[in-house]
Amino acid sequence: MRTVAKALRRVAEDKAFAQAEAAEWKRKYEIERARNLQMKHKGHYLCPVIFRDCSYDSEKENSENTKNQSIPSNTENEQEERWCQKNGIYTHEILEDEDVDSHTKFSKKTSTKKALFKLYWGCNGEKNGQHKRDIVSFERGNITTAERSSKQIFLKWESRPRTVLILTKPNSNYVRALCSEMIRWLKHHKNMNVLVEPRVRTELLMEGPEFGFVRTWEHEDEIKHLHTKVDLVVTLGGDGTVLWAASLFKGPLPPVVPFSLGSLGFMTPFQSENYKEYLDTILEGPISITLRHRLQCHVIRDHAKDELDTEEPILVLNEVTIDRGISSFLTYLECYCDNSFVTCVQGDGLILSTTSGSTAYSLAAGGSMVHPQVPGILFTPICPHSLSFRPLILPEYVTLRIQVPFNSRGHAWASFDGKNRKELAAGDALICSMAPWPVPTACMEDSTRDFLRSIREGLHWNVRKSQSFDGPRDS
């Protein structure tokens, strides 16, 4: 009962926070909608989408307003840029790096301007797919949507990308050779700064001193600041390499360009043979992207003082799995969705999956395949002890709580994207909700065509031998 009381109190706090956050987003939307209406009369038809919320400082605004009054601007683009900076539409940010003596770390005390971009909605079949549409309208208390399901998200660079992080699948001679060739091309033909993992830099320096310009990091703390320095992430491998890239970024993630060099390719649409052509197109922009949602999970132990006394959150791109481990007893779990009791799970375990992970473990356990841009959480039992226990798809805004009750015969084990396995004893709980930082992956065509091609080629979905031509027919 004490644990349930904790859960209810946490849900009430989360609900109050969500209501306040919704009110703030509504206020921002109304400001953006008013701007869109104003820009519509001036001939602008792009509808920007907020990618990252920027902090707003009133004192900074006052100083900027004073400066703007002293230096008048006659161009509409400059006025629009100032407005977007205040409202978090563009990713304008000047970053200060730290200085070191060697190339093994990031350079210091050099002012680097990170590449700027914005996201906007577009629809296929119309001019350039870039016309303006209202996503949600709060006018007169009515909420309406305008063909949201037909919209594709585009990324348009506002300034040239300068820094790329290359992540590779280990223990592959072909991947190592391709990585070397790609780094030379990016440096000498595109004049880009290249970052790699320490392991990869060591391998490159063994090939020759010409790779001395390649940068890396030495300490784990430096990884936390990668998103402030990297404009683009290139992965050379399969879906596992994309999962590794996502795990390096505990917060915002730069756009990811995944090249297919593994056994599974649901998230890797690009072929390595034409990497120069693909990267040229991506660096030029605009490009179609898929925003792949991630789950944010944290464990609350029974001995925790309160709901805020949790372990470090873990972000997962595919799924979090709760199973019985080596125990011979059935997994016994209590499941709550916000403040509502859902069910008790008795079986081999439970999978909480993102829609990107719907083609992974969840699919093998009987879950449905879901388009990766559909915002939802898949609730899939593993070998349940009841034939009526079927999978669910829940909305993305809910918070799920998986509790090991005190009358459970054994412990449970949780794994996050197949790693970081944690034991859950009686009274422990696992909290899962949608993370605010998606994984933006570049598309070869668009998100829907890439998804359908991946399930046809990767899973041989609905592939069967055609019926005989000379069989019976309707008369």
N, C-alpha and C positions, 0 to 999 in steps of 0.2 A: 504493500500500500504506500509505503514511503516513496518508492521509486515512481509509482504512478502519479503521486502528488507532485513530484519533481517534474515529471513529463507534462502534466497539465499546466503547471506554473510557467514552464518554458514556452509552451504553446501559446499561452496568453500573452507573454512578452513578445514572442515572435509576431503574433497577430497585430499587436499595437505598433510594432516597428514597421510591419508591412503596410499598415494603413497610412502611417506617416510617410513612408517611402512612395506609396501610390499617389498621395496628395502632392508630393514634390514633383513626381514625374508628370502629373496632370498639369501642374503649373508650367513646367518646362515645355510641355507639348503645346499649351495654349499660346505661349510666347512664340514657339516655332511656327505654329499654324498662322498666327497673325503675320509673321514675317513672310511665310509662303504666299499668303494672299497679296501682300504688298509686292513681292517679287513677281507674282503672276502678271500683274498689270504692267510690269516692266519687261516682260518677255522671257523670264527665267522659268524653266520647267523641271528643274532637278529637285528631288526631295531628299535632303541629306538624312542619314540615320546616325544617331550617336553611337560611336564605337567605344569611346572611353570617356567617363565622366571626369571633367577637370574641376579642381577646386576653384572656388570663387572667393576673392578677397575684395571687400568693399573699399578698403583703403587703396588697394592697387587700382581699382576702377576710378576712384576720384583722381588719383595722380595721373592716370592715363587720359581722363577727360580734360584735365588741366593742360596736359601736354598737347592733346589734339586741338584744343582751342587756340593754343599759341602757334601751332603749325597747321594751317588749314590744308585739307585734302580735297582735290577736285575730281578724283576718280571714284567711281562706284565700287570697283573691286576692293580698294583699300577700306572703304566703309564696311563692306560685307565681311572682309577678313577680321576687322576689329570686333564686329558683332559676334562672329563665330568663335573667336578666342574667348569671349566672355561666357558663352553658352556651351562650350565643350563640343562643338560640332567638328572642328578640325583637330588634328593631332599636332598642333604647333607647340614645340617644346625645345628649348635650348639647354643642352646638358653639359655639365662640367665633368670632364674625365680627370683621372688622377695620373700623375707622372711617375714613370719608373725609368731605370737605366737600361733595361733589356727589353726585348720584344716579346717576352713570355707573358707580360701583363698588358693591360690596357694603358695607352699613353696618358700622361698626366698634364694637368693645367693647360690643356688645349681645348678651346671652345669648339665643340662639334655640334652641328645642327642636324638632328635626326630627321630622316625623310618624313615628309608630311603626306597624308592621304585623307580621303573622305569616302564614306560609303553612301550609296543611294540605291533606291529601288528602281527596278526596270521591269518591263513586261516583254516577253518574246512576241515577235510578229509586228511590232510597231517601230517607228523610225528610231534606229540606234538602240532600242530598248531602254530609253532614258527619259521617258516622259514623266511628268509629275502626277502622283496619285496621293490622296489622303489615305493613311493607314487606319487610323482610328479617329472618330469625331466625337467630341463630348458636347456638341452644340445642342442646346435646349434639353439637356439631360439624357439625350438618346445616344447610344453607342452603336456605331455602324462601321462596317469594314468594306473596303473596295477591292475585291479580287485579290485578297492577300495571297491565296494559294498559287496564283499564277506569277508571282513576283520572284525575280532573281536578283540577288545582291551583287553589286559591282563595286570594285575598288578602283579608285582613280588617284594616281600619285599627284600630289601638289608640288613636290620637289623630287629630284632624282635620288633613288636609293644609293647609299654609299657603303653600307656595311652588310655583309652576308655571313651567316653562320652555317657551316656545312657539317652535318651529322651523318655518319656512315655506319653501315652494318659491319661488325668486326669479322675477322677470319675469312676474308674473301679477297683473293688476288685481283679479280676483275674489278671489284668495287674500289680497291686501293688504287689501281691504275687509272680508273675513271675519275676518281677524286683528284689525283695529281693533275690530270689533263684539264679538268674543269677549273681548278684553282689558277693554273697558268692563264687560261683564257679570260677568267674574270679579272685578273690583275692587269694583264698586258693589253687586253682589248676593251675592257669595260672600266678600267681604273678604279676597281672597288677594293675596299678593305676586307680581308678574309679572316674569319675566326674559325677555329676547329677545336676539338677536344684535345687535352694534353696527350692522350695516346696517339692520336692521328698526327699531331705535330712532331712527335718523336719519330714516327715512321717516315714522315716527309723529310726530316733532316737527315735520316739515314740514306735517302736517295741522293741528296746533294745539298750544298749550302744555298742554292738558289731559292729555297723556300724559307729563307730567314725572315721574309716580310710577313709570314703567316703568324697571327697572334693567337693566344690561348689564355687560360687562367691557371693559377697555381693553387688557390684556396677555394673551398666550397662556398665561402661567403660571397665571393665574386659572382657566383651564378645567380644570386638574388637580383643583381643589377643588370643582367644580360638584356632584359627587355628595354632598358633605357639606352642601349648602345647598338642593338641589332635592328636593321630595317627589314631583313628577309631571312627566312630559315629554309635551307635546302636539305632534304633528307634523301640519302642514297641507300635504299633497302626496301623492305616490305612494310606491312602495317605495324610490325613490331618496332621499327625505327621511328615511325610517326608517334607511337605511344611513348617511346623514350624521349623524343623531342618535347612532347607535351608535359612529361614529368619533370623536365628541367625548369619549366617556368611555373612558379607557384602563384603567379598573378596574371597580368596581361601577357598575351602572346603575339609576336609579330606574325605576319602572313607566312604560311608554310607552303613550300613547293615540293610535293612528294614525287620522287622518281621511283618507278617500279623495278626493283632489283631483288625481289624476294619471292616466296612461294604464294603469298596472299596479297591481293591488290585491291581491296575494297576502298581504301583511302589513297591509293597511289596511281593516279591516272596517266602520268607522263612516262613516256618511254625514253630510255637513256640514249638511244641512238641519235635522236634529234634534239639533244639538250640545248645546243646553241640557238636553234630556232625558237624553242619554247622559252628560254630565258630572255631572249631578245624581246619577245612579245610581252612577257611578264614585266620586264623592267620598263618597257614603254608604256604599257597600260592603255586603257582600263582593262581589267580582267574580271571574270566571274569568280566568285568565291563561295564556299560553303562554310557557314558558321556552325561548327560542331560543338554542341553543348557538352559541358563536363559536370560531373557530380562532385559536390564537396562533402566529405565524410569525416566525422570525428567520433571517437569512442569516449563514453562516459562510464567510468568505473563505479561500482556500487559504493565504494568508500569515499567518493567525491563529496566535497563539502556542499557544493551547489551545482547548478546546471552549467555555470561558467567554468567550472573546474574540469576541463576536458584535455585530452591529448592533442597533439598538433594535428591540424586538419590535413587530410589527404585528398588530392584531386585525382579523379579517374576519368578517362576518356571513353573507355568501353563499359566496364561493369565492376560492381563490388559483389562478391560472392560470400554468402554465409553458409557453411557446411558443417558436417559432424566430424570431420577429420578422420582420425583412426578409430574413433569410438564405434562400437557395434550397436549403440542405441540410436533410435531415430532422433533427428534434430527437432527440438521443441522450441518454437519462437513465438512471441506475441508481437503483432504488428499494429502500429498506430499510424494514421494519416492525419496530420494536424491534431485536432483534439478528438478524433473519432477512432474507436477501435475497429480494425479491419477484420482480422482473423488470427487464428493460431496455425502456424505452419508445423506440420508433422510429416517428415519425409527425410530425404537426403540433404535438403537445404533450400536456399532461396537466392535468386539473382535479382539485383536491382541494376538495370542497364539503361544507358543512354540510347538514343535512337541510332547514333553512330555504331554502338556496340550491338545493335539488334541482329547483325549478321554474324555474330561471334558465338559466345557461350550460350546466350539467351536463345538463339535460333536452334542450337543443338538440343536444348532442353524443351523445345516445343513452342517457343515464343514466335511472334510474327516478325517479318521483315518490315522495317519502317524507314521511310525517307529520312536522311540524317538532319534535314532542316525542320522536321516536324518537332515542335518543342514538347517533349513529354518524357516520362520516366516509365520504363517497362518493369513490371512486377511479375516475375516468372518463377514458379516453384520447380524444384529439381526432384523428380521421382516422388511426387506427393503420395501420401497414404490414403488419398481420397480421389476417386476418378472424376468427381465433379469440380475439383480444384483446377480451374483453368487460368491461363495468364491474363493479366490486366495491363492496360496502358493508362497511366494517370497523368493529369496535367502537370506542367513544369513548375508551377508555383507552390506545390505542396511540399511539406516537410515530413519525411518518413522516419519513424522510430522503430527499430527492431530490438526487442528486449528478450533477454534470456531469463525466464521466470525462475523463481527459487525452487519450484518443484520439478525442474528439468532433471532428467536422469544423468545427463552428461553435459560437458562444455561444448561450445561452438567455436568455429574458427572463421575469421573474416580475411579475405584476400582482396587486394585492390589492383585491378588490371593484372591479376596473376602474381602480384608481388606483395611485399610488406605484410606478410601473414601475421595476424594478431589473434590471440586466444581471448574468447569471451566467456567469462565465468558467470555463474548464477548472479543475477542482479545487475550485470553490465548491460549497456545499451549502445547501439550504433545509430547515429543520426545522419541522415542523408537528405540533401536538398540540392537544387540546381545552382551551380557556381556562377558568379557574375562574369567570369572570363571565359568566353568560348575559344575554340581553336579554329582560326580562319585558314582554311586550306584552299589553294588555287585549283580551279577547274580547267580541264582541257577544253570542254565545250561549255556546259553549264551543269549545275548540281544534279538535275533530274536525269539528263542523258548519261552523265558519268555514273550515276547510281544504277540505272537500268543496265548499262553495259557491264558494270562490274558483277552484278548478280547473274547475268547471262553467261559471261565468260568465266567467272570464278566459281559459281555454283552449278553451272549448266542448267539454270532454272528453266523448267518446263521443256527440256530438250527430249524429244522422243522421235522414234521412227515414224515417218508419215504413213498414212493408210494406203493400202494397195489401190492402184488406179482402176483395176479390173474387178473390184468388189461389187456387192449389191448396191443398187441405187433406187431412189424414189421413181415410181413410174409416172 
